[in-house]
Amino acid sequence: EERMSVGCSTALLLVTTVLVAISSQYLVHSIDGLVNQWHFPQAFVGVVLLPIIGNACEHASAVRLAIQDKPVVSIMIAVGS
């Protein structure tokens, strides 16, 4: 069984952290454009839209598992998100 070295794991963690930080900056700047162009209140975007969009993958997983008749896992995902 091959394992990743500590140095490689640390480098990969650093690279993904930088990519997430850059993506977050793009998201924040796009919110300003959305608020100005569509006249949404900034609080609505931050409190309602961002959490829904941010957890979309978790919501989809919970629904998929509920459809597959795995309600315990589905509820665990839904409560945990």
Secondary structure, 3 states (H helix, E strand, C coil): CCCCCHHHHHHHHHHHHHHHHHHHHHHHHHHHHHHHHHCCCHHHHHHHHHHHHHCHHHHHHHHHHHHCCCHHHHHHHHHHC
